[in-house]
Amino acid sequence: MEVIRLRGIGVSPGIAMGEVTLSERVVFTSRREAISQDQVDDELRRLHRAFERTRSELKELKDHIQERMGEQQAFIFDAHLMILDDPMLISNLEKVITEEKVKAEWAISKVNTHFAGIFESLADEYFQQRKTDISDVLARVYRNLERKKEKREDPDKPVILVAHELLPSEAALYLSKKKVMGVALDMGGKTSHTAILARSLGIPAVVGLHDVSLKVKNGDFLIVDGTDGEVIINPPPAIRREFQSKRERYETYQKELKKIARLKPETLDGVRFTPLANIELPEEVTAAFSYGAEGIGLFRSEFIYLQRPVLPSEEDHLAIYLKMARSTYPKPVYIRTIDIGGEKSLPQLNIEKEPNPALGLRAIRFSLKNRELFRTQIRAILKASVRKNVRLLVPMITEIEEVVELKRIFQEVKDELRASKVSFDESLPIGVMIEVPAAAALVESIIQEVDFVSIGTNDLIQYYLAVDRGNESVSYLFKPHHPAVLRLLDYVIKTVNKYGKEVTVCGEMAADPLSAIILLGMGLRNFSMNPIFIPKVKKALRAVEARTAEEAVAQALKLKTATEVEEFMIESILRKHPQAFLMSQITT
């Protein structure tokens, strides 16, 4: 039997081996079936019945998932019920049926294509993935146009789930079954619901495989390597043994991670540090804490705008933020206001494309141009702050004037709530992102205006070195350990510490053991990252003395190249602490 190896995107680490079960794909019709004027009312009633069936189905699924996986994982169905109840969605469908005199199947297909086109036109992968939420809801309405009851049989043995694209509600339903031990999809990315859910449940998953669903049949044997992003179809015994050994090593590694997650975040010389998590969805909180997070250092609020075809209301925002505050309490949650604009556009606003979006109308610039949207979000964040564990974080500050204006709006909203006798945290901390070199240079002025700062190293390095890290031609120049970058970070961290205020790094540098040790040596104590990297970084920081890192960094900052810095730091740390990089060297 031929062995086929496919490369995709590993989105949930680990190795799964077993037989394939294929998920049926929902295909919207490409046939425009006309109806007469006399049939329009009947077709509208048929559409409304489908909506009612879908509403009942989603509520039933929500209860099922909540019972099996908890409230956090059932959140997706709340979002889908909001989409289903959005007046714009059904009015668009009714308009197509009424004006074009067509069957509901064609109307659903057309509206789905319309929204898919809008989301796919956005450059940001996370935003592209959100098209599946609307497709998911429309697929359920499409099925429910007929009275056929969908049957889902639980597999009688562990299986590898293979599909073209797993819709969010399908992901929640399938992955709630303990017998699904791996996932392989043609479509998807790291920020898709399937990826996020698989990671939170510890199910190995590879997506973006293009045609795996066409290359396998039910009963085929599959290896899914979610760490390396590889899928092997019908491997011979020798390859199975190789991956069985690899899986055993990975499981040993995972056990070590779980032990580390429970350990105190403290260096060998007793210096405390705080590991925090960067997340996109409320349902990631449980997994983040299981990896040892001591709070949510960055909650990206953009997804709220992409769960529905119209702009979210204050109530929509509030429901999410209250859920976040409850699920993290008493640990802090830092809610970043909308980082959107330029290449990350809002389809509901029809924002014009910009010639250079990375330097354009985005983040705080966008918020100050769209003040009612901004005020709506700030009001909801304040209302959700009654437990006093919510923090407000504003991205991409460039100048002091923006900070002053932000604080003025913040104060106005607080005054309005106070006048309306609405409770909120009167001392809710407000902070800004240091992502623009100008803000880094002005940090001494900025920190006197705010309660804390978070350094977004991904953008800061990109802007400071004038390097597009996504451009293969120049990405080799994107060097986090470039001496100029390290001197800038050292200046920001030491300046904020001088004023006795909080500074966090929430870019990818926080998730790299060597970078984390360097940052520790600069005086950083708060590290926010993708939750899966927390144990590895925690292990590295627990294996060193802060004073060793400080001494090494003081010398490293005098060096001329990134390579010299890296070699010097590794040698200096390993000389005193040979265990520091052990876990970062472990491979599966």
DRENDOTOR-576835 format. One line per 8 residues: number of its first residue (from 1); their letters; for each residue y, z, x of C-alpha. Coordinates in nm, 4 decimals. Layout:
<filos>
NUM = A = Y Z X  ...
</filos>
This chain:
<filos>
1 = MEVIRLRG = 0.0000 0.0000 0.0000  0.3410 -0.0992 0.1400  0.5684 0.1785 0.2645  0.9319 0.1325 0.1623  1.2112 0.3415 0.3152  1.5467 0.3516 0.1373  1.8740 0.4966 0.2646  2.1202 0.6623 0.0302
9 = IGVSPGIA = 2.3526 0.9607 0.0170  2.1923 1.3003 0.0633  2.3758 1.5210 -0.1852  2.1464 1.8223 -0.2074  1.9544 1.9252 0.1057  1.5824 1.9837 0.1330  1.2636 1.7817 0.1019  1.0641 1.7126 -0.2148
17 = MGEVTLSE = 0.7309 1.5283 -0.2338  0.5471 1.4253 -0.5477  0.4821 1.1705 -0.8193  0.7558 0.9677 -0.9856  0.8680 0.9981 -1.3426  1.1227 0.7383 -1.4526  1.4090 0.8239 -1.6845  1.4873 0.5661 -1.9502
25 = RVVFTSRR = 1.8240 0.3986 -1.9040  2.0696 0.3627 -2.1900  2.1957 0.0036 -2.2014  2.4983 -0.0732 -2.4161  2.4778 -0.3996 -2.6043  2.6380 -0.7160 -2.4676  2.6057 -0.8831 -2.8098  2.9164 -0.8915 -3.0259
33 = EAISQDQV = 2.7715 -0.8711 -3.3763  3.0262 -0.9550 -3.6469  3.0434 -0.8024 -3.9942  3.2328 -0.8962 -4.3094  3.5437 -0.7181 -4.4353  3.3297 -0.5625 -4.7122  3.1026 -0.4046 -4.4493  3.3790 -0.2380 -4.2473
41 = DDELRRLH = 3.3871 0.0871 -4.4474  3.0077 0.1212 -4.4271  3.0197 0.0653 -4.0507  3.2919 0.3295 -4.0114  3.0781 0.5758 -4.2096  2.7836 0.4893 -3.9854  2.9983 0.5657 -3.6792  3.1126 0.8992 -3.8246
49 = RAFERTRS = 2.7525 0.9991 -3.9039  2.6618 0.9222 -3.5428  2.9453 1.1461 -3.4275  2.8176 1.4309 -3.6467  2.4617 1.3895 -3.5173  2.5939 1.3853 -3.1614  2.7985 1.6994 -3.2204  2.4912 1.8845 -3.3510
57 = ELKELKDH = 2.2822 1.7524 -3.0631  2.5344 1.8648 -2.7990  2.5571 2.2126 -2.9517  2.1780 2.2383 -2.9553  2.1574 2.1221 -2.5926  2.4289 2.3673 -2.4926  2.2289 2.6561 -2.6408  1.9129 2.5308 -2.4681
65 = IQERMGEQ = 2.0766 2.5048 -2.1249  2.2611 2.8345 -2.1680  1.9325 3.0091 -2.2437  1.7519 2.8536 -1.9460  2.0255 2.8309 -1.6848  2.3143 3.0484 -1.7978  2.6642 2.9932 -1.9325  2.8012 2.8306 -1.6162
73 = QAFIFDAH = 2.5529 2.5414 -1.6297  2.6089 2.4915 -2.0028  2.9778 2.4261 -1.9412  2.9236 2.0492 -1.9246  2.8450 2.0473 -2.2961  3.1718 2.2234 -2.3775  3.3485 1.9441 -2.1903  3.1496 1.6790 -2.3771
81 = LMILDDPM = 3.2221 1.8384 -2.7127  3.5939 1.8241 -2.6239  3.5594 1.4534 -2.5424  3.3711 1.3936 -2.8674  3.6436 1.5734 -3.0667  3.9273 1.3862 -2.8983  4.1109 1.1911 -3.1721  4.1911 0.9057 -2.9339
89 = LISNLEKV = 3.8228 0.8315 -2.8678  3.7220 0.7842 -3.2295  4.0479 0.6068 -3.3176  3.9808 0.3525 -3.0407  3.6332 0.2916 -3.1813  3.7605 0.2663 -3.5381  4.0279 0.0217 -3.4283  3.7738 -0.2124 -3.2687
97 = ITEEKVKA = 3.5485 -0.2036 -3.5768  3.8367 -0.2524 -3.8217  4.0404 -0.5133 -3.6369  3.7585 -0.7163 -3.4844  3.5151 -0.6676 -3.7746  3.2178 -0.5869 -3.5540  2.9252 -0.3452 -3.5566  2.9681 0.0001 -3.4071
105 = EWAISKVN = 2.7326 -0.0825 -3.1189  2.9758 -0.3442 -2.9895  3.2748 -0.1129 -3.0402  3.1076 0.1592 -2.8315  3.0142 -0.0915 -2.5620  3.3702 -0.2250 -2.5463  3.5364 0.1175 -2.5323  3.2889 0.2331 -2.2670
113 = THFAGIFE = 3.3664 -0.0742 -2.0538  3.7387 -0.0096 -2.0967  3.7206 0.3495 -1.9704  3.4709 0.2643 -1.6953  3.7108 -0.0017 -1.5665  3.9985 0.2460 -1.5568  3.8031 0.5068 -1.3604  3.6397 0.2595 -1.1228
121 = SLADEYFQ = 3.9824 0.1241 -1.0282  4.0729 0.4611 -0.8772  4.0239 0.4924 -0.5025  3.9040 0.8526 -0.5093  3.5244 0.8907 -0.5372  3.5472 1.2149 -0.7332  3.7616 1.0475 -0.9981  3.5305 0.7438 -1.0129
129 = QRKTDISD = 3.2390 0.9755 -1.0903  3.4162 1.1161 -1.3961  3.3619 0.7915 -1.5871  3.0069 0.9144 -1.6456  3.1308 1.1958 -1.8711  3.2744 0.9531 -2.1255  2.9749 0.7197 -2.0860  2.7459 1.0155 -2.1476
137 = VLARVYRN = 2.9121 1.1037 -2.4769  2.9285 0.7402 -2.5885  2.5605 0.6897 -2.4988  2.4655 0.9776 -2.7268  2.6795 0.8378 -3.0095  2.5194 0.4967 -2.9477  2.1666 0.6420 -2.9778  2.2654 0.8339 -3.2883
145 = LERKKEKR = 2.3780 0.5226 -3.4752  2.0103 0.5062 -3.5668  1.8106 0.7981 -3.6986  1.5414 0.7788 -3.4298  1.4667 1.1236 -3.2910  1.4680 1.1202 -2.9125  1.1502 1.2666 -2.7677  1.1435 1.4323 -2.4306
153 = EDPDKPVI = 0.8080 1.5454 -2.3031  0.7930 1.8160 -2.0402  0.5928 1.6895 -1.7438  0.2641 1.8774 -1.6953  0.3042 1.8823 -1.3167  0.5931 1.8826 -1.0665  0.7610 1.5420 -1.0479  1.0326 1.3481 -0.8704
161 = LVAHELLP = 1.2863 1.2242 -1.1236  1.4000 0.8656 -1.0632  1.6735 0.6942 -1.2626  1.9392 0.4260 -1.2377  2.2109 0.6762 -1.3239  2.1648 1.0226 -1.4648  2.4327 1.1093 -1.7153  2.5744 1.4623 -1.6865
169 = SEAALYLS = 2.4063 1.6030 -1.9963  2.0778 1.4386 -1.8965  2.1105 1.5953 -1.5520  2.1546 1.9397 -1.7074  1.8598 1.8853 -1.9429  1.6192 1.7402 -1.6876  1.7091 1.9740 -1.4023  1.6755 2.2796 -1.6252
177 = KKKVMGVA = 1.3036 2.2043 -1.6290  1.1364 2.3873 -1.3456  0.8914 2.1015 -1.2885  1.1579 1.8577 -1.1650  1.1491 1.9171 -0.7892  1.3486 1.6203 -0.6568  1.5894 1.3496 -0.7718  1.6457 0.9898 -0.6570
185 = LDMGGKTS = 1.9143 0.7756 -0.8233  2.0445 0.4210 -0.7844  2.3999 0.5344 -0.8544  2.6148 0.8423 -0.7887  2.8044 1.0197 -0.5146  2.8509 1.3664 -0.3666  3.0845 1.4750 -0.6472  2.8753 1.3559 -0.9423
193 = HTAILARS = 2.7501 1.6190 -1.1879  2.3917 1.5491 -1.0840  2.4774 1.6161 -0.7190  2.6651 1.9373 -0.7977  2.3951 2.0639 -1.0323  2.1117 1.9740 -0.7914  2.2875 2.1634 -0.5117  2.3412 2.4671 -0.7314
201 = LGIPAVVG = 1.9718 2.4703 -0.8279  1.8415 2.3925 -0.4799  1.6754 2.0659 -0.5888  1.6674 1.7997 -0.3115  1.8527 1.4863 -0.4240  1.9453 1.1456 -0.2863  2.1825 0.9149 -0.4765  2.3439 0.5766 -0.4118
209 = LHDVSLKV = 2.0049 0.4137 -0.3467  2.1068 0.0949 -0.5367  1.7637 -0.0108 -0.6661  1.5100 0.2701 -0.6274  1.4515 0.2677 -1.0051  1.3389 -0.0961 -0.9795  1.1147 -0.0378 -0.6772  0.9026 0.2419 -0.8228
217 = KNGDFLIV = 0.6848 0.2954 -1.1264  0.5559 0.6093 -1.2956  0.2897 0.7708 -1.0800  0.4102 0.6379 -0.7430  0.4308 0.8977 -0.4651  0.7810 0.9663 -0.3343  0.9369 1.1677 -0.0518  1.3000 1.2671 -0.1128
225 = DGTDGEVI = 1.4845 1.3906 0.1944  1.8119 1.5234 0.0574  1.9270 1.6362 0.4017  1.9108 1.2969 0.5725  1.9586 1.0823 0.2606  1.6231 0.9055 0.2820  1.3606 0.8176 0.0219  1.0122 0.6945 0.1151
233 = INPPPAIR = 0.7939 0.5190 -0.1417  0.4148 0.5564 -0.1199  0.4001 0.6888 0.2378  0.0637 0.6975 0.4241  -0.0995 1.0361 0.5067  0.0574 1.0533 0.8548  0.4122 1.0325 0.7149  0.3264 1.2830 0.4419
241 = REFQSKRE = 0.2076 1.5301 0.7062  0.5244 1.4724 0.9094  0.7475 1.5513 0.6122  0.5307 1.8441 0.5037  0.5956 1.9983 0.8457  0.9665 1.9146 0.8149  0.9769 2.0799 0.4712  0.8165 2.3974 0.6072
249 = RYETYQKE = 1.0799 2.4154 0.8827  1.3553 2.3651 0.6264  1.2162 2.6399 0.4012  1.2132 2.8782 0.6975  1.5741 2.7788 0.7642  1.6665 2.8439 0.3992  1.5119 3.1907 0.4097  1.7271 3.2664 0.7134
257 = LKKIARLK = 2.0350 3.1432 0.5264  1.9627 3.3716 0.2321  1.9332 3.6691 0.4628  2.2646 3.5827 0.6284  2.4380 3.5394 0.2897  2.3786 3.9105 0.2222  2.5055 4.0319 0.5584  2.8495 4.1793 0.6161
265 = PETLDGVR = 3.1041 3.9170 0.7345  3.1963 4.0922 1.0558  3.2098 3.9924 1.4244  3.0209 4.1820 1.6960  3.3332 4.3863 1.7702  3.3876 4.4826 1.4065  3.6526 4.2295 1.3012  3.6174 4.1428 0.9321
273 = FTPLANIE = 3.6509 3.7837 0.8123  3.6327 3.6401 0.4611  3.4142 3.3403 0.3707  3.5443 3.1595 0.0612  3.4231 2.8543 -0.1311  3.5837 2.5204 -0.2175  3.4608 2.3985 -0.5564  3.5358 2.1346 -0.8206
281 = LPEEVTAA = 3.3608 2.2710 -1.1296  3.3252 2.6176 -1.2851  2.9459 2.5907 -1.2824  2.9501 2.5964 -0.9009  3.0643 2.9600 -0.8886  2.7169 3.1156 -0.9118  2.5793 2.9006 -0.6305  2.8869 2.9700 -0.4166
289 = FSYGAEGI = 2.8358 3.3461 -0.4439  2.4645 3.3078 -0.3690  2.5609 3.1518 -0.0335  2.7772 3.4532 0.0491  3.1221 3.3464 -0.0730  3.3597 3.6369 -0.1303  3.5800 3.4408 -0.3665  3.6854 3.0878 -0.4533
297 = GLFRSEFI = 3.9360 2.9785 -0.1901  4.0068 2.6416 -0.3489  3.9426 2.5384 -0.7085  4.0412 2.1734 -0.7475  4.1872 2.1470 -1.0962  4.1962 1.7649 -1.1113  3.8645 1.7375 -1.2947  4.0219 1.8947 -1.6045
305 = YLQRPVLP = 4.2310 1.5800 -1.6462  3.9261 1.3576 -1.6151  3.7015 1.5160 -1.8748  3.8854 1.3513 -2.1607  4.0627 1.0240 -2.2398  4.3930 1.2019 -2.3193  4.5955 1.4530 -2.1220  4.4528 1.8067 -2.1447
313 = SEEDHLAI = 4.6397 2.0576 -2.3546  4.7433 2.4031 -2.2395  4.4421 2.5377 -2.4314  4.2117 2.3037 -2.2376  4.3495 2.4346 -1.9086  4.3373 2.7956 -2.0240  3.9725 2.7775 -2.1317  3.8698 2.6616 -1.7834
321 = YLKMARST = 4.0861 2.9104 -1.5947  3.9712 3.2038 -1.8077  3.6116 3.1032 -1.7401  3.6873 3.0878 -1.3684  3.8627 3.4266 -1.3692  3.5760 3.5909 -1.5587  3.2968 3.4428 -1.3482  3.4615 3.5330 -1.0154
329 = YPKPVYIR = 3.5974 3.8794 -1.1081  3.6779 4.0958 -0.9192  3.6763 3.8374 -0.6376  3.9839 3.6127 -0.6095  4.0067 3.2535 -0.7302  4.2738 3.0258 -0.5852  4.3606 2.7582 -0.8402  4.5211 2.4568 -0.6783
337 = TIDIGGEK = 4.7623 2.2776 -0.9080  4.6990 1.9117 -0.9697  4.6664 1.7077 -0.6518  4.7017 1.3686 -0.8104  4.9108 1.0573 -0.7774  4.9011 0.7558 -0.5495  4.5375 0.6626 -0.4954  4.4224 0.9447 -0.7258
345 = SLPQLNIE = 4.5876 0.8234 -1.0433  4.5737 0.9580 -1.3961  4.4371 0.6858 -1.6257  4.6133 0.8498 -1.9217  4.9568 0.7887 -1.7656  4.9180 0.4300 -1.6371  5.0789 0.5182 -1.3050  5.1741 0.2151 -1.0995
353 = KEPNPALG = 4.9779 0.1509 -0.7815  5.1689 0.2264 -0.4634  5.1642 0.0221 -0.1417  5.0942 0.3347 0.0674  4.9503 0.5974 -0.1682  4.8647 0.8548 0.1006  5.2387 0.8834 0.1685  5.3500 0.8362 -0.1891
361 = LRAIRFSL = 5.3992 1.0197 -0.5182  5.1201 1.2770 -0.5119  5.0537 1.6510 -0.5444  5.3769 1.8593 -0.5682  5.5838 1.5395 -0.5648  5.3968 1.4185 -0.8712  5.4259 1.7599 -1.0398  5.8021 1.7777 -0.9907
369 = KNRELFRT = 5.8362 1.4279 -1.1392  5.6191 1.5263 -1.4365  5.7527 1.8712 -1.5083  5.6078 1.9244 -1.8520  5.2583 1.8603 -1.7179  5.3334 2.1021 -1.4363  5.4713 2.3709 -1.6659  5.1685 2.3358 -1.8943
377 = QIRAILKA = 4.9360 2.4012 -1.6022  5.1405 2.6941 -1.4687  5.1535 2.8559 -1.8152  4.7754 2.8344 -1.8455  4.7221 2.9781 -1.4970  4.9552 3.2690 -1.5740  4.7835 3.3387 -1.9066  4.4462 3.3437 -1.7317
385 = SVRKNVRL = 4.5699 3.5937 -1.4717  4.5361 3.9130 -1.6756  4.2409 4.0317 -1.4621  4.4686 4.0066 -1.1557  4.2232 3.8008 -0.9498  4.3943 3.4607 -0.9980  4.6111 3.2987 -0.7290  4.8370 2.9930 -0.7671
393 = LVPMITEI = 4.8136 2.7347 -0.4886  5.0418 2.4287 -0.4707  4.9482 2.1281 -0.2533  5.1339 1.9022 -0.0096  5.4618 2.0838 0.0448  5.7009 1.8926 0.2734  6.0296 2.0830 0.2572  6.1803 2.4168 0.1588
401 = EEVVELKR = 6.3585 2.2595 -0.1378  6.0198 2.1961 -0.3011  5.9216 2.5600 -0.2561  6.2512 2.6791 -0.4058  6.2132 2.4463 -0.7046  5.8503 2.5473 -0.7513  5.9486 2.9143 -0.7580  6.2299 2.8451 -1.0048
409 = IFQEVKDE = 5.9908 2.6737 -1.2485  5.7360 2.9509 -1.1975  5.9959 3.2157 -1.2802  6.1141 3.0262 -1.5905  5.7590 3.0071 -1.7246  5.7085 3.3786 -1.6574  6.0311 3.4563 -1.8457  5.9146 3.2456 -2.1429
417 = LRASKVSF = 5.5785 3.4242 -2.1577  5.7442 3.7624 -2.1248  5.9818 3.6784 -2.4108  5.6818 3.5758 -2.6234  5.5080 3.9032 -2.5326  5.2187 3.7185 -2.3677  5.0316 3.9254 -2.1099  4.9896 3.7983 -1.7537
425 = DESLPIGV = 4.9782 3.9249 -1.3982  5.3432 3.9986 -1.3193  5.2694 3.9921 -0.9460  5.0463 3.6836 -0.9461  5.0476 3.5614 -0.5819  5.1873 3.2146 -0.5227  5.1053 3.0081 -0.2154  5.1324 2.6574 -0.0771
433 = MIEVPAAA = 4.9174 2.4138 0.1177  5.0154 2.3284 0.4733  4.8971 1.9666 0.4925  5.2073 1.7851 0.6104  5.3216 1.8235 0.9750  5.6757 1.8951 0.8547  5.5493 2.1954 0.6576  5.3620 2.3212 0.9631
441 = ALVESIIQ = 5.6826 2.2980 1.1667  5.8727 2.4856 0.8922  5.6053 2.7474 0.8313  5.8281 3.0372 0.9436  6.0785 2.9516 0.6700  5.8078 2.8718 0.4139  5.6082 3.1925 0.4582  5.9164 3.3990 0.3780
449 = EVDFVSIG = 5.9300 3.2286 0.0362  5.5617 3.2608 -0.0647  5.2778 3.5138 -0.0633  5.0250 3.3101 0.1347  4.9481 2.9681 0.2779  4.6321 2.7580 0.2968  4.5947 2.5007 0.5718  4.4343 2.1763 0.4573
457 = TNDLIQYY = 4.3106 2.0562 0.7945  4.1705 1.7262 0.6660  4.5093 1.5859 0.5654  4.7074 1.7752 0.8286  4.5056 1.6234 1.1138  4.5170 1.2786 0.9543  4.8949 1.2860 0.9180  4.9595 1.4561 1.2528
465 = LAVDRGNE = 4.7489 1.2087 1.4533  4.8416 0.9083 1.2346  4.4717 0.8318 1.1865  4.2995 0.7184 0.8671  3.9669 0.8967 0.9028  3.8116 0.6583 0.6504  3.8996 0.3562 0.8647  3.6049 0.2785 1.0929
473 = SVSYLFKP = 3.8320 0.1012 1.3412  4.0320 0.4152 1.4204  3.8216 0.7052 1.2923  3.7182 0.7873 1.6513  4.0742 0.9140 1.6982  4.0343 1.1740 1.4226  3.9735 1.4755 1.6468  4.0035 1.8277 1.5037
481 = HHPAVLRL = 3.9949 1.9663 1.8598  4.2756 1.7443 1.9862  4.4981 1.9798 2.1915  4.8039 1.8857 1.9853  4.6208 1.9757 1.6623  4.4990 2.3079 1.8009  4.8457 2.4037 1.9266  4.9902 2.3269 1.5834
489 = LDYVIKTV = 4.7230 2.5325 1.4058  4.7714 2.8179 1.6510  5.1442 2.8173 1.5782  5.0931 2.8218 1.1993  4.8300 3.0967 1.2031  5.0187 3.3226 1.4432  5.3465 3.2739 1.2562  5.1945 3.3719 0.9209
497 = NKYGKEVT = 5.0132 3.6677 1.0770  5.3440 3.7833 1.2275  5.4809 3.8209 0.8739  5.1712 4.0109 0.7630  5.0778 3.7502 0.5049  4.7543 3.5710 0.4290  4.6539 3.2396 0.5864  4.3369 3.0453 0.5050
505 = VCGEMAAD = 4.1891 2.7238 0.6385  4.0267 2.5248 0.3586  3.9559 2.1946 0.5319  3.6370 2.0785 0.7014  3.7220 2.2676 1.0218  3.6360 2.5916 0.8401  3.2801 2.4629 0.7853  3.2113 2.3787 1.1520
513 = PLSAIILL = 3.0814 2.6703 1.3665  3.2679 2.5708 1.6845  3.5913 2.5072 1.4940  3.5510 2.8360 1.3057  3.5158 3.0271 1.6337  3.8280 2.8560 1.7677  4.0180 2.9447 1.4491  3.8911 3.3030 1.4735
521 = GMGLRNFS = 4.0317 3.3136 1.8267  4.3699 3.2027 1.6907  4.3724 3.4979 1.4516  4.2372 3.3335 1.1352  4.0355 3.5616 0.9067  3.9936 3.3546 0.5870  3.7624 3.0523 0.5924  3.7166 2.8411 0.2783
529 = MNPIFIPK = 3.4565 2.5643 0.2700  3.1810 2.3862 0.0812  2.9533 2.6787 -0.0144  2.6421 2.5388 0.1557  2.8084 2.5788 0.4973  2.9005 2.9452 0.4525  2.5776 3.0959 0.5972  2.5914 2.8737 0.9063
537 = VKKALRAV = 2.9543 2.9656 0.9798  2.8897 3.3295 0.8955  2.5999 3.3332 1.1424  2.8199 3.1896 1.4192  3.1081 3.4311 1.3609  2.8769 3.7329 1.3381  2.7280 3.6366 1.6755  3.0564 3.6546 1.8710
545 = EARTAEEA = 3.3228 3.9068 1.9566  3.6675 3.8167 1.8249  3.8205 3.9153 2.1578  3.5913 3.6716 2.3420  3.7081 3.3926 2.1098  4.0722 3.4965 2.1579  4.0454 3.4911 2.5367  3.8695 3.1528 2.5379
553 = VAQALKLK = 4.1177 2.9965 2.2946  4.4149 3.1161 2.5022  4.2769 2.9097 2.7931  4.1565 2.6175 2.5809  4.5060 2.5622 2.4398  4.6213 2.4676 2.7901  4.3693 2.1819 2.8239  4.4562 1.8148 2.7871
561 = TATEVEEF = 4.1740 1.6529 2.5854  3.9491 1.7326 2.2916  3.6404 1.6866 2.5091  3.7695 1.9380 2.7633  3.8421 2.1850 2.4835  3.4952 2.1513 2.3316  3.3112 2.1809 2.6641  3.5193 2.4790 2.7722
569 = MIESILRK = 3.4817 2.6648 2.4410  3.1062 2.6119 2.4167  3.0542 2.7214 2.7773  3.2835 3.0243 2.7398  3.1234 3.1436 2.4167  2.7622 3.0826 2.5228  2.8158 3.2663 2.8523  2.8816 3.5885 2.6597
577 = HPQAFLMS = 2.7127 3.5171 2.3264  2.4089 3.2873 2.3655  2.3132 3.3281 1.9980  2.6428 3.1895 1.8642  2.5375 2.8304 1.8009  2.1666 2.8771 1.7305  2.1811 2.8071 1.3596  2.4135 2.5112 1.3958
585 = QITT = 2.1506 2.3498 1.6169  1.8683 2.3929 1.3657  1.7669 2.0652 1.2074  1.5236 1.9993 0.9307
</filos>
